[in-house]
Amino acid sequence: MSKDKSEYLITRKDNQYEVVIGLEVHAQVTSESKLFSTSSTKFGAEPNTQVSLVDAALPGMLPVINEYCVKQAIKTGIGLKAKINKRSVFDRKNYFYADLPQGYQISQFKDPIVGEGKVILDMPDGQKEVGIERLHLEQDAGKSIHDLDPKNTFVDLNRSGVALMEIVSKPDLRSPDEVNAYVKKLRSIMRYLGTCDGNMQEGSLRADVNVSVRKKGSKAFGTRCEIKNVNSIKFMQMAIEHEANRQVDLIEEGQSIDQETRLFDTKKNETRSMRSKEDAHDYRYFPDPDLLPLEVSDDFIEKLKLEIPELPDEKKKRFIEKFKLSPYEATILVSDNETSNYFENVIKKSDVKLATNWIIGELFAALNEKNLEITESPISAGNLSKLINLIKDGTISGKIAKTVFENMMEGDKDPKKIVEEKGLKQESDPKALESLVDKVIDDNREKATEYKSGKVKLFGFFVGQVMKVSGGKANPQLVNEILKKKL
């Protein structure tokens, strides 16, 4: 399998196959109430405690559109640089599940609220544009629970009626890595906008993954299979790898690929058939008679545009131009709004370059080790700024700073107090350092003679000895300068 920067190809004998991927991402709208009722959307409530008469589909109950959810969908469309449709229609999508009380789902089919848009991915070999086909609003179904009883299935309707945005990409993705970048970028944009929290563990973001393969160089699409309801980026990547290889093996054996819906078994790391195209539901879409077409004005859309914050791509450009960051550094720091805010708070009163290095390096490593988000960081932006200033003004060395940093991770402690309490202040008095250097040279006369006769690599030995004698507190820059003069 070829996996260089620009290509993800599957090789069999003399043939190479390209993978073609499209995603249908289901993003839960950040809203306190559901799409057509006032029931709460709060996660983690007791089963069936957040179900209105509308959600339970009792006779005579009529849906009422939640205007806030409409605004959230339009804001997402604006963030995706997509066309906002001033007229959209809610349809009934008819199918039966035990956790779908109405026997149909209210969704949008021919006339979605958002049309074509795009997402820009930052890949190792450059940027890539992925097209967005559409974004439509729909209500979620309930949840069937199969593992509480060996003979019975339980149904929880708390999720029934929760607003979803289904974001359908064009078949522009070509590798699991691109899918990883695409979902992360989509999630980042929605988090910046506050339209979806992107929390996959709570089911706020999941995707149906469409996969097909074709011989390298071919322009025709192969037969696609849809992998339903994958709820983590890692599983999406694993499912794509398995499904693409499965399809290539079938082609190489001279067999045809059936267009079908499949499920991904995370324990066996394989996809398996759920239903074929022939067995698929005929959804019998028709406009919902209880809901008028949704019409929004230019003025309504323009007012929402004023609420759009600075988004990742614009912020990345500003960070590169204003703070002279590399594209790599800027990409990491704008990955989510909380990280970029933390960074900007740190650099209000400290050096940009040092702040960048400490956040991307030490801080991220420490947070990853403790499985913490930036919002849960034990070190506040203000105290990290103080630590960077202690390094910058020579109060402590970079090495001592790491010790101070470890103490700060135990709780949000002021680095100045840690330095004072533990006596970690860097020795920068030239006279005190001179006496240390003299002692080291006196104790190592033979090596000093060797250095003077041409063994210049011994310079590092002398620096190390001075740092050792000083307990790591000597100012390395001054030590270097004094040693050069003395030797």
C-alpha positions in Angstrom: 0.0 0.0 0.0 1.4 3.4 -1.0 1.1 6.1 1.6 3.3 9.0 0.6 2.4 12.6 1.1 0.1 12.9 -1.9 -1.3 9.5 -2.6 -3.1 6.7 -0.7 -3.1 3.7 -3.1 -3.9 0.1 -2.7 -1.7 -2.2 -4.8 -2.5 -5.7 -6.0 -0.1 -7.4 -8.5 0.2 -4.8 -11.3 -2.8 -2.8 -10.4 -3.1 0.3 -8.2 -6.4 1.5 -6.8 -7.5 4.9 -5.6 -10.0 5.2 -2.8 -12.9 7.7 -3.2 -14.6 8.8 0.0 -17.6 11.0 0.8 -19.0 11.8 4.3 -22.5 12.5 5.6 -21.7 14.1 9.0 -24.5 14.3 11.5 -23.8 17.2 13.9 -26.1 17.8 16.9 -27.2 21.5 17.0 -26.1 23.3 20.1 -29.5 24.3 21.5 -31.2 24.0 24.8 -34.4 22.6 23.3 -35.3 20.3 20.4 -36.1 21.1 16.8 -39.9 20.9 17.0 -40.5 20.9 20.8 -39.5 22.7 24.0 -38.0 19.5 25.6 -34.5 19.8 27.0 -31.5 18.4 25.1 -29.2 18.1 28.1 -27.0 15.0 27.9 -27.0 12.3 30.6 -30.6 12.7 31.9 -32.5 9.6 33.1 -34.1 7.7 30.2 -37.4 9.1 28.9 -37.4 12.2 31.2 -36.9 14.7 28.4 -39.8 13.7 26.1 -42.7 16.0 25.2 -46.0 15.0 23.7 -44.7 16.0 20.3 -41.5 13.9 20.7 -43.6 10.9 21.7 -45.9 11.4 18.7 -49.1 11.4 20.5 -52.2 12.0 18.3 -52.9 15.6 17.4 -49.5 16.9 18.5 -48.1 19.4 16.0 -44.4 20.4 15.5 -43.3 24.0 15.9 -40.0 25.0 14.4 -37.3 26.2 16.8 -36.0 29.5 15.3 -32.7 29.2 17.2 -31.9 25.9 15.5 -32.6 27.5 12.1 -30.1 30.3 13.0 -27.5 27.8 14.1 -27.8 25.9 10.7 -27.5 29.2 8.7 -24.5 30.3 10.8 -22.8 26.9 10.1 -23.6 27.4 6.4 -21.9 30.8 6.5 -18.9 29.3 8.2 -18.7 26.7 5.4 -18.7 29.5 2.8 -21.9 27.9 1.5 -25.0 29.2 -0.3 -27.9 29.9 2.1 -31.2 29.0 0.6 -33.9 31.6 1.4 -36.6 28.9 0.9 -36.3 25.4 2.3 -38.9 22.6 2.8 -39.3 20.1 5.6 -40.2 16.6 4.4 -41.4 13.4 6.0 -38.9 10.6 5.5 -40.9 7.4 6.1 -39.4 4.3 7.7 -40.0 2.2 10.8 -37.7 1.8 13.8 -38.9 1.0 17.3 -37.2 4.2 18.6 -38.9 6.4 15.9 -42.4 7.1 17.5 -43.9 8.9 14.4 -43.0 6.2 12.0 -41.3 8.9 10.0 -38.5 11.4 10.4 -38.9 15.1 9.7 -35.9 16.0 7.5 -35.2 18.0 4.3 -34.8 16.4 0.9 -34.9 18.4 -2.3 -34.8 21.8 -0.7 -32.2 22.0 2.1 -31.5 25.1 4.1 -27.9 25.3 3.0 -26.4 24.6 -0.5 -22.9 24.1 -1.8 -19.9 25.2 0.2 -16.3 24.2 0.9 -13.8 23.3 3.6 -10.0 23.9 3.2 -7.8 21.2 4.7 -4.1 21.7 5.7 -2.3 18.5 4.6 1.4 17.7 4.8 1.8 18.4 1.0 -0.3 21.6 0.9 -3.9 22.7 1.1 -6.8 20.7 -0.3 -10.4 22.0 -0.9 -13.2 19.6 -0.1 -16.6 20.5 -1.5 -19.8 20.6 0.6 -22.9 19.3 -1.3 -25.5 20.5 1.2 -26.5 21.0 4.8 -30.0 20.1 5.9 -31.8 20.1 9.2 -33.5 17.0 10.6 -34.7 15.6 13.9 -32.9 12.7 15.6 -34.5 9.4 16.4 -34.5 7.8 19.9 -32.1 5.2 21.1 -32.6 1.4 21.3 -30.7 -0.3 24.1 -30.1 -4.0 23.5 -27.6 -5.0 26.2 -29.6 -4.4 29.4 -31.7 -7.6 29.1 -31.1 -10.8 27.1 -34.7 -11.0 25.9 -35.9 -7.4 25.6 -34.9 -4.1 23.9 -35.4 -0.9 25.8 -36.2 2.4 24.2 -35.0 5.8 25.4 -36.7 8.8 23.6 -34.6 11.6 25.2 -32.8 12.0 22.0 -36.0 11.8 19.9 -36.5 15.2 18.2 -33.1 16.6 18.9 -31.9 18.9 16.1 -29.3 17.6 13.7 -27.4 19.2 10.8 -26.5 16.6 8.2 -23.5 18.0 6.3 -22.9 16.1 3.1 -19.5 16.3 1.4 -18.8 15.8 -2.3 -16.7 12.6 -3.0 -13.5 14.7 -2.8 -11.7 12.8 0.0 -9.0 10.3 -1.1 -7.5 8.8 2.1 -8.2 8.1 5.8 -5.8 10.9 6.7 -7.8 13.4 4.7 -11.0 12.2 6.4 -9.2 12.8 9.8 -8.3 16.3 8.7 -11.8 17.0 7.3 -13.8 15.9 10.4 -11.4 17.8 12.7 -11.7 21.0 10.5 -15.5 20.7 10.3 -15.6 20.2 14.1 -13.3 23.2 14.6 -15.4 25.5 12.5 -18.6 24.5 14.3 -17.0 24.9 17.7 -15.8 28.4 16.8 -19.3 29.2 15.7 -20.9 27.6 18.8 -23.3 25.6 16.6 -22.1 22.1 17.6 -19.9 21.0 20.5 -18.5 18.1 18.4 -18.4 15.8 21.3 -18.2 12.3 19.7 -18.3 10.5 23.1 -21.8 11.9 23.7 -22.9 11.3 20.1 -22.9 15.0 19.1 -20.9 14.1 16.0 -21.1 11.0 13.9 -20.9 10.1 10.3 -22.0 7.8 7.5 -19.0 7.0 5.4 -19.3 6.3 1.6 -16.4 4.3 0.1 -15.6 3.2 -3.4 -12.5 2.3 -5.3 -11.3 2.7 -8.8 -8.1 2.0 -10.8 -5.5 4.8 -10.6 -6.1 7.2 -13.4 -9.8 6.3 -14.0 -12.3 9.2 -13.9 -15.3 7.0 -13.4 -16.5 6.3 -9.9 -16.8 2.7 -8.6 -19.8 1.2 -6.8 -20.0 2.8 -3.4 -20.9 1.2 -0.1 -22.2 3.2 2.8 -20.8 2.5 6.3 -23.5 3.7 8.8 -23.2 5.7 12.0 -19.4 5.7 12.8 -18.8 7.7 16.0 -15.1 8.3 16.1 -12.4 9.5 13.7 -10.2 6.5 14.5 -13.1 4.1 13.6 -13.8 6.1 10.4 -10.2 5.6 9.3 -10.2 1.9 10.3 -13.5 1.3 8.5 -12.3 3.0 5.3 -9.1 0.9 5.2 -10.9 -2.3 5.7 -13.8 -1.5 3.3 -11.4 -0.2 0.5 -9.3 -3.4 0.8 -12.4 -5.6 0.8 -13.6 -3.9 -2.4 -10.2 -4.2 -4.1 -10.1 -7.9 -3.3 -13.5 -8.5 -4.8 -12.5 -6.7 -8.0 -9.2 -8.7 -8.3 -11.2 -11.9 -7.9 -13.4 -10.9 -10.8 -16.5 -10.3 -8.6 -18.8 -7.3 -8.6 -19.4 -5.0 -5.7 -23.0 -4.6 -4.5 -24.1 -1.2 -3.6 -25.2 -1.6 0.0 -25.3 -0.3 3.5 -22.7 -1.8 5.9 -21.9 -1.6 9.6 -18.4 -1.4 11.1 -17.6 -3.9 13.8 -15.0 -2.2 16.0 -14.1 -5.3 17.8 -13.3 -7.4 14.7 -12.1 -4.3 12.7 -14.3 -5.2 9.7 -17.4 -4.0 7.9 -20.4 -6.3 7.4 -23.5 -6.1 5.3 -26.6 -4.4 6.8 -28.8 -4.2 3.8 -28.4 -4.2 0.0 -29.7 -1.5 -2.3 -32.6 -3.8 -3.3 -33.6 -4.2 0.3 -33.1 -0.5 1.2 -36.1 1.5 2.5 -38.2 3.4 0.0 -38.4 6.5 2.1 -41.4 8.0 0.2 -40.4 11.6 0.9 -43.2 14.2 0.8 -43.5 17.7 2.2 -44.6 17.6 5.8 -48.2 18.9 5.8 -47.8 20.3 9.4 -44.9 22.6 8.5 -45.0 25.5 6.0 -41.9 26.0 3.8 -39.2 27.8 5.7 -38.5 31.2 4.3 -35.8 33.6 5.5 -35.0 37.1 4.3 -31.8 38.7 3.1 -31.9 40.9 6.2 -32.2 37.8 8.5 -29.1 36.3 6.9 -27.1 39.5 7.0 -27.8 40.0 10.7 -26.5 36.4 11.3 -23.3 37.2 9.4 -22.6 39.9 11.9 -22.5 37.3 14.6 -19.9 35.2 12.9 -16.6 35.2 14.8 -13.1 35.1 13.3 -12.9 31.5 12.0 -9.9 29.1 11.9 -8.7 30.0 8.4 -8.8 33.7 9.0 -7.2 33.4 12.4 -4.4 31.3 11.0 -3.7 33.9 8.4 -3.6 36.6 11.1 -1.3 34.6 13.4 1.2 34.0 10.5 1.2 37.7 9.5 1.0 39.4 12.9 3.0 37.0 15.1 5.3 35.6 12.4 4.3 32.0 13.2 5.0 29.1 10.8 2.0 27.6 9.0 2.5 24.5 11.2 2.5 26.4 14.4 -0.5 28.5 13.4 -2.5 25.5 12.3 -2.1 23.8 15.7 -2.9 27.0 17.7 -6.1 27.7 15.8 -7.3 24.1 15.9 -10.0 25.2 18.5 -11.1 28.5 19.9 -10.1 27.7 23.4 -6.5 27.0 22.4 -6.2 30.2 20.3 -7.7 32.2 23.2 -5.2 30.7 25.6 -2.3 31.5 23.3 -3.4 35.1 22.8 -3.8 35.6 26.6 -0.3 34.3 27.2 1.3 36.5 24.6 -0.4 39.7 25.9 2.5 40.1 28.4 5.2 37.7 27.2 7.5 36.7 24.2 5.5 35.2 21.3 8.2 32.8 20.2 8.8 31.4 23.7 5.1 31.2 24.3 4.5 29.3 21.1 7.3 26.8 21.9 6.1 26.2 25.5 2.4 25.8 24.6 2.9 23.5 21.6 5.7 21.6 23.4 5.6 21.3 27.2 2.0 22.3 27.8 0.4 20.1 25.2 2.6 17.1 26.2 1.6 17.5 29.8 -2.1 17.9 29.0 -2.1 14.9 26.7 -0.4 12.8 29.5 -3.2 13.7 31.9 -5.9 13.5 29.2 -6.9 17.1 29.8 -8.4 19.8 27.5 -6.8 23.2 27.3 -9.8 24.5 29.3 -8.9 22.1 32.1 -5.2 23.2 32.2 -3.8 23.4 35.7 -1.6 26.3 34.5 -3.5 29.5 33.7 -2.5 31.7 30.7 -1.4 34.4 33.2 1.0 32.1 35.1 2.5 30.6 32.0 3.1 34.2 30.8 5.0 34.8 34.1 7.1 31.7 33.6 8.1 32.8 30.1 9.1 36.2 31.4 11.3 34.6 34.1 13.1 32.8 31.3 13.3 35.9 29.1 14.8 38.2 31.7 17.3 35.6 32.8 15.9 34.9 36.3 15.8 31.2 35.5 17.3 29.0 32.8 15.2 26.9 30.3 16.3 23.8 32.2 15.2 25.2 35.6 12.0 26.4 33.9 11.0 22.8 33.2 11.3 22.0 37.0 9.2 25.1 37.8 6.6 24.0 35.1 6.3 20.5 36.6 5.5 22.2 40.0 2.9 24.4 38.3 1.1 21.4 36.8 0.3 20.2 40.3 -1.9 23.3 40.7 -2.1 26.8 39.3 0.9 28.1 41.3 2.7 31.4 40.7 6.1 30.6 39.2 7.8 33.5 41.0 6.8 32.0 44.3 8.0 28.5 43.3 11.4 30.0 42.3 11.7 31.8 45.6 10.5 28.9 47.8 12.8 26.4 46.2 15.8 28.7 45.6 15.8 28.1 41.9 16.9 31.6 40.8 19.5 31.6 38.1 23.0 32.7 39.1 23.8 35.6 36.8 26.4 37.5 38.8 29.6 37.6 36.6 32.0 37.6 39.7 30.3 34.6 41.3 30.3 32.7 37.9 34.0 33.6 37.4 35.0 32.0 40.6 33.0 28.8 39.6 34.8 28.8 36.2 38.2 29.2 37.8 37.5 26.3 40.2 36.4 24.0 37.3 39.5 24.9 35.3 41.8 24.4 38.3 40.3 21.0 39.0 40.7 20.0 35.3 44.1 21.4 34.3 45.0 18.5 32.0 41.8 18.9 30.0 42.3 22.7 29.9 45.7 22.1 28.3 44.2 19.7 25.8 41.6 22.2 24.9 44.2 24.9 24.3 46.2 22.5 22.1 43.2 22.0 19.7 40.7 19.7 21.3 37.8 22.2 21.0 35.1 19.6 21.7 36.2 19.7 25.3 34.4 23.1 25.7 31.1 21.3 26.3 32.7 19.3 29.1 33.7 22.5 30.9 30.2 24.0 30.4 28.7 20.8 31.9 31.0 20.9 34.9 30.2 24.5 35.7 26.5 23.8 35.5 27.0 20.7 37.7 28.9 22.7 40.4 26.2 25.4 40.3 23.4 22.9 40.7 22.1 23.9 37.3 21.6 27.5 38.4 24.4 29.1 36.4 23.3 31.4 33.5 24.5 29.2 30.5 25.0 32.2 28.3 27.3 34.0 30.8 29.1 30.7 31.5 29.9 30.3 27.8 31.2 33.9 27.6 33.4 33.6 30.7 34.8 30.1 29.7 35.8 31.4 26.3 37.8 34.2 27.9 39.4 32.0 30.6 40.3 29.1 28.3 
